[in-house]
Amino acid sequence: MVRYLKDVNISLVCSLYENYRNIITESNSLRSKHNELSKSNNNLSLNESGSKTILLEEAKKLKQQIQQKESKLLEIEKELLKEALKIPNDTHFNTPIGNEENAKLIKQIGEKIIPTKDLSLKDHLTICKNLNLVNFDQASNVTGTSWYYLMNEGALFELALIQYGIEKAIKKGFTPIITPDVIKSEFSHACGFQPRDNDEVSQNYFISNETSQNLVLSATAEIPLAGLYSNKILSHKELPIKLVGFGRAFRSEAGARGQDTKGLYRVHQFSKVELFTITKNDQSDKMFEEIIELQEEIYKDLGLCFRIMEMPTHELGASTYRKYDMEAWMPGRGKWGEISSASNCTDYQSRRLNIRYKSPPSNTTEFVHTLNGTAVAIPRLIIAILENFQKDDGKSVVIPKVLRKWMGDKDIINL
């Protein structure tokens, strides 16, 4: 299955692996000879000092050769790991081939609101300005472009959406977790978060100081949630594990691809409620459907018009075996906008993080499968709500019923 490959050289990986195996074989042969010489030397008497000297010289040469082989092996192992980590996950047989335009529509829920002569719709930037919900100007002065202050009901929207998403997930058996927002970069790489642009634009913000230990700001709660089980061997009885995590997401490449750089659509920091599951290797397809059903329920109960798309090969990240995107209709922008995704990563992350489980009846260990899905990504849901529930030319917004209990029981935002 054709998919996005960044500088992947399979021939080089195979060649390095062959060299790696050959050096191990050669090293083992040299060690065997060295051991034989040691045994022969130990069996010689004190009267055979000349023979001992010869054997010791030969053993010394063999030891030097072994050290050279070990040094070479470390170099090749490092290069092999570097090249092999560029190889992405396998791809589901139903995944469409191609770019974003080749995405397959699975279903659409709700009807699009279309502007007419009698119905003037504003974009979220205008609505936010009218109702004093977001301050971009001062955030630009304080931090820079693509940062923002949520104000008044804008701030309450974030808090309400977080609690709404977590409550929904808990009712479906997910365990709530607040994740750290700072992680070691090795965990980010293990989860498949690597640059995808030709100019090596990274998604990560790196923390630079003497004690940072190569720390980065997390791009998604998925990463620390996966790290929670790194180097663990689980019982099959513990699976599946279903977690709902809240954390801040930091993306340094906001606007790097030249799209939607104004407003809340593509920003450097946002709050996110993330679904993360760990399953046996024969459970992940079923869990993938379960995550999608929960996401669909979340957005349907908010009253949004949205569609579910199966994403094509070139839109899959390194870790992703299969991916669905949820896109809400945003009438003020006049187009669909991604609000969520669900991904089955099979054993890509678990192999790099060493997460396994004991499989009965033989009690052998197998790598688990990991899956993730966004329950609530705050800024884009705020855009969808403001643009779909606006009234009076963007000068008031109806609050979705499911959020009102966290917004002082208000049903509308007015000037």
HUBELWO-V223226 format. One record per helix or strand. SS is the DSSP state (H for helix, E for strand). FROM is the first residue (numbers start at 1). LEN is the number of residues. Records with the same first field share a line. If there is no record, write none. Layout:
SS=FROM-LEN  FROM-LEN
//
This chain:
H=10-34  46-39  100-3  124-8  136-7  153-19  185-6  221-7  236-3  284-19  313-3  348-6  378-11  401-6
E=104-6  134-2  149-2  175-4  182-3  205-2  215-3  232-4  241-10  269-11  306-5  322-9  335-10  355-5  364-4  369-9  390-2  396-3  412-3
//
